Amino acid sequence: MTKPMSKSDIYANLADTTSLSRKQVAGVFDALGDLIKRELGKKGPGTFALPGLLKLQRITKPATKGGSRPNPFKPGEMMEVKPKPARNVVKARPLKALKDSIK
């Protein structure tokens, strides 16, 4: 089992393969992060696709009510459930090209 690459290893590897400096690669990642935040944010469309790799999607989960519900671990006993506010969740889905490349 090998360890996954660290952030600096990724920057160094990409700098070697693209003939960019390490600072330029870091700048590309910063710009990509800003672009993803803008696209997934409130004013953006809620989806972002990294061509050939993955698709990020913002999913809005509705609020849930509190109350008492049956306990799934102790049949016949009721448990108190706290209410949860509405929230946004980001889901990442691999695209076909990425799935095919790891087979």
C-alpha positions in Angstrom: 0.0 0.0 0.0 1.5 3.4 -1.0 0.6 6.7 0.5 -1.4 9.2 -1.6 0.5 12.2 -3.1 0.7 15.3 -0.9 -0.2 18.7 -2.2 3.4 19.7 -2.7 4.1 16.4 -4.6 1.1 17.1 -6.9 2.4 20.6 -7.6 5.9 19.4 -8.3 4.7 16.6 -10.5 2.5 18.9 -12.6 5.3 21.5 -12.8 7.6 18.9 -14.2 5.1 17.5 -16.8 3.8 20.9 -18.0 7.0 23.0 -17.9 5.4 25.5 -15.6 6.9 26.7 -12.4 5.6 25.4 -9.1 4.1 28.9 -8.3 2.3 28.9 -11.6 0.8 25.5 -10.9 -0.3 26.7 -7.4 -1.9 29.8 -9.1 -3.8 27.5 -11.5 -5.2 25.5 -8.6 -6.2 28.7 -6.7 -7.9 30.1 -9.8 -9.7 26.7 -10.3 -10.9 26.7 -6.6 -12.3 30.3 -7.0 -14.0 29.3 -10.3 -15.6 26.2 -8.6 -16.8 28.3 -5.6 -18.4 30.9 -8.0 -20.1 28.2 -10.1 -21.4 26.2 -7.0 -22.4 29.4 -5.0 -25.8 30.9 -4.6 -25.5 33.0 -7.8 -24.0 30.3 -10.0 -25.7 27.5 -11.9 -25.0 24.9 -9.2 -22.9 22.5 -11.3 -19.3 22.4 -12.4 -17.7 19.9 -14.7 -14.0 19.3 -14.9 -13.7 18.0 -18.5 -13.0 14.3 -18.6 -12.7 13.9 -14.8 -15.7 14.7 -12.7 -18.8 16.7 -12.2 -19.5 18.7 -9.0 -23.2 19.4 -8.2 -24.8 21.5 -5.4 -27.8 19.8 -3.9 -30.1 21.7 -1.6 -31.4 19.4 1.2 -34.7 20.6 2.7 -35.2 21.2 6.5 -36.5 18.3 8.5 -39.0 18.5 11.4 -38.2 17.2 14.9 -40.4 14.9 16.9 -40.5 11.4 18.1 -40.0 8.5 15.8 -39.6 4.7 16.3 -36.1 3.7 17.3 -34.7 1.4 14.6 -32.3 -0.3 17.1 -34.8 -1.0 19.9 -38.2 -2.0 18.4 -41.2 -0.6 20.3 -39.2 2.3 21.8 -39.6 5.9 20.6 -36.7 8.3 20.3 -36.6 12.0 20.1 -35.3 13.5 16.8 -33.9 17.0 16.6 -35.0 19.3 13.7 -32.3 20.1 11.1 -32.1 23.3 9.1 -32.0 23.4 5.3 -28.4 23.0 3.9 -26.4 22.7 0.8 -24.4 19.6 0.0 -21.8 19.2 -2.8 -21.7 15.8 -4.6 -18.9 14.7 -6.8 -19.6 12.3 -9.6 -16.9 10.7 -11.9 -17.4 11.1 -15.6 -17.2 8.3 -18.1 -13.6 9.1 -19.3 -12.4 8.8 -15.7 -14.3 5.6 -15.1 -12.9 4.0 -18.2 -9.3 5.1 -17.4 -9.1 3.2 -14.1 -10.4 -0.2 -15.5 
